[in-house]
Amino acid sequence: MYLSRRKKGSNRRKKAVKQLGRQHKKVADKRRDFHFKTANNLLKKYDVIAVEDLNIKGLARTRLAKSILDAGWSSFLSILTNKAENAGLCVIPVKASGTSQDCSSCGVKVPKKLHIRWHDCPNCGCSLDRDHNAAINIKNRAVGHSVLKAKSLLSTSRIVLEAYTYCKAEV
């Protein structure tokens, strides 16, 4: 099983390489299956999904590289985006800078280091988990996105058009 203990060029090493390849493929298939199932669940529940527009290649050069690449963030986002386009739904990338630093209640920047996991705003008294604060900020930024504004105008015009058609049919 251990590849490092096998002599180079031996049949036992070739067999160990094949076995290791099968194990890596099994893990990759499980991860891909999880990504597809998660994307399907999200798209069943929501019409619009907002995600942070992260520089994943840049993050892969940090201390978190192994965990980021292992989780397959980039492949998940591409799967989610493709499935949303096929379903006629919307994935909105949102500027990632300051989402966990800005207060979701009053908008004031509250600088904190990464090891501080709780957001306490001295300005408005808002106190919640740092990730929850970031999620609210991402949602608020997505609501102000031009694509979403256009969709809301389109849905409003559809409602007005349907109401007009309904009223005209009754007359």
C-alpha positions as CSV (number, residue, x, y, z in Angstrom):
1,M,0.0,0.0,0.0
2,Y,2.8,2.5,0.9
3,L,4.1,3.8,-2.3
4,S,7.3,5.3,-0.7
5,R,8.3,1.8,0.4
6,R,8.2,0.2,-3.0
7,K,11.2,0.0,-5.3
8,K,11.0,2.2,-8.4
9,G,10.2,0.2,-11.5
10,S,8.9,-2.8,-9.6
11,N,5.5,-4.4,-10.3
12,R,4.5,-3.9,-6.7
13,R,5.1,-0.2,-7.0
14,K,3.0,-0.1,-10.2
15,K,0.2,-1.9,-8.4
16,A,0.5,0.6,-5.4
17,V,0.3,3.5,-7.8
18,K,-2.9,2.2,-9.4
19,Q,-4.4,1.5,-5.9
20,L,-3.5,5.0,-4.8
21,G,-5.0,6.5,-8.0
22,R,-8.3,4.6,-7.3
23,Q,-8.5,6.0,-3.8
24,H,-7.8,9.6,-5.0
25,K,-10.5,9.2,-7.7
26,K,-13.0,7.9,-5.1
27,V,-12.4,11.0,-2.9
28,A,-12.7,13.3,-5.9
29,D,-15.9,11.7,-7.0
30,K,-17.4,12.0,-3.5
31,R,-16.4,15.7,-3.4
32,R,-17.9,16.3,-6.8
33,D,-21.1,14.5,-5.8
34,F,-21.4,16.6,-2.7
35,H,-20.9,19.8,-4.8
36,F,-23.7,18.8,-7.2
37,K,-26.1,17.9,-4.4
38,T,-25.4,21.0,-2.4
39,A,-25.9,23.2,-5.6
40,N,-29.2,21.4,-6.3
41,N,-30.4,22.0,-2.8
42,L,-29.5,25.7,-2.8
43,L,-31.1,26.2,-6.2
44,K,-34.3,24.4,-5.1
45,K,-34.6,26.8,-2.1
46,Y,-33.5,30.1,-3.6
47,D,-34.0,32.0,-6.8
48,V,-30.9,34.3,-6.2
49,I,-27.7,33.2,-4.5
50,A,-25.0,35.7,-3.6
51,V,-21.4,34.6,-3.2
52,E,-18.2,36.4,-2.3
53,D,-16.1,37.1,-5.4
54,L,-13.0,35.6,-4.0
55,N,-9.6,35.4,-5.7
56,I,-9.2,31.6,-5.0
57,K,-5.9,31.4,-6.9
58,G,-4.5,34.1,-4.6
59,L,-5.9,32.4,-1.5
60,A,-4.2,29.2,-2.6
61,R,-0.8,30.8,-1.9
62,T,-1.6,31.4,1.7
63,R,-1.4,29.3,4.8
64,L,-4.9,28.0,4.1
65,A,-3.9,26.7,0.7
66,K,-4.3,23.0,1.5
67,S,-7.7,23.3,3.0
68,I,-9.0,25.7,0.3
69,L,-7.8,23.4,-2.5
70,D,-9.0,20.3,-0.7
71,A,-12.5,21.7,-0.4
72,G,-12.7,22.6,-4.1
73,W,-14.2,26.1,-3.7
74,S,-13.6,27.0,-7.3
75,S,-15.2,23.8,-8.7
76,F,-18.2,24.3,-6.4
77,L,-18.7,27.9,-7.6
78,S,-18.5,26.9,-11.3
79,I,-21.0,24.0,-10.7
80,L,-23.4,26.3,-8.9
81,T,-23.1,29.0,-11.6
82,N,-23.7,26.6,-14.4
83,K,-26.6,24.9,-12.8
84,A,-28.2,28.3,-12.0
85,E,-27.8,29.4,-15.6
86,N,-29.4,26.2,-16.9
87,A,-32.3,26.6,-14.4
88,G,-32.8,30.3,-15.3
89,L,-31.7,31.4,-11.8
90,C,-29.1,34.0,-10.7
91,V,-25.8,33.7,-8.9
92,I,-24.4,37.1,-8.0
93,P,-20.7,37.5,-7.1
94,V,-20.3,40.2,-4.5
95,K,-17.2,42.2,-3.7
96,A,-15.6,40.4,-0.8
97,S,-13.6,43.2,0.8
98,G,-14.7,44.2,4.3
99,T,-17.7,41.9,4.6
100,S,-16.7,40.7,8.0
101,Q,-15.2,44.0,9.1
102,D,-18.3,46.2,8.3
103,C,-21.2,46.3,10.7
104,S,-24.3,44.9,9.1
105,S,-26.5,47.1,11.2
106,C,-25.0,50.6,10.9
107,G,-22.3,50.1,8.2
108,V,-19.4,51.3,10.4
109,K,-16.1,49.5,9.8
110,V,-15.1,47.6,13.0
111,P,-11.5,46.3,12.4
112,K,-10.8,42.9,14.0
113,K,-8.2,40.2,13.6
114,L,-9.1,36.8,12.1
115,H,-8.9,35.0,15.5
116,I,-11.7,37.3,16.9
117,R,-14.9,35.3,15.9
118,W,-17.5,37.7,17.4
119,H,-18.6,41.0,15.9
120,D,-19.3,43.7,18.5
121,C,-20.1,47.2,17.1
122,P,-19.2,50.0,19.5
123,N,-21.3,52.4,17.4
124,C,-24.7,50.7,17.4
125,G,-24.3,47.9,19.9
126,C,-24.9,45.1,17.3
127,S,-23.4,41.8,18.6
128,L,-23.4,38.7,16.5
129,D,-21.1,36.0,15.1
130,R,-18.6,37.3,12.7
131,D,-19.7,34.9,9.9
132,H,-23.3,35.8,10.4
133,N,-22.4,39.5,10.1
134,A,-20.5,38.8,6.9
135,A,-23.5,36.9,5.4
136,I,-25.8,39.7,6.1
137,N,-23.4,42.2,4.5
138,I,-23.2,39.9,1.4
139,K,-27.0,39.7,1.2
140,N,-27.2,43.5,1.5
141,R,-24.7,44.0,-1.2
142,A,-26.5,41.6,-3.5
143,V,-29.8,43.3,-3.0
144,G,-28.2,46.5,-4.3
145,H,-26.8,44.7,-7.4
146,S,-28.0,46.0,-10.8
147,V,-29.0,42.5,-12.0
148,L,-31.3,42.0,-9.0
149,K,-32.8,45.5,-9.4
150,A,-33.6,44.8,-13.0
151,K,-35.2,41.5,-12.1
152,S,-37.4,43.1,-9.4
153,L,-38.5,45.8,-12.0
154,L,-39.2,43.0,-14.4
155,S,-41.3,41.0,-11.9
156,T,-43.1,44.2,-10.9
157,S,-44.0,44.9,-14.5
158,R,-45.2,41.3,-15.0
159,I,-47.5,41.7,-11.9
160,V,-48.9,44.9,-13.3
161,L,-49.3,43.4,-16.8
162,E,-51.1,40.3,-15.3
163,A,-53.4,42.5,-13.2
164,Y,-54.1,44.7,-16.3
165,T,-54.9,41.5,-18.3
166,Y,-57.1,40.2,-15.6
167,C,-59.1,43.4,-15.2
168,K,-59.5,43.7,-18.9
169,A,-60.8,40.1,-19.1
170,E,-63.5,40.9,-16.5
171,V,-64.8,44.0,-18.4
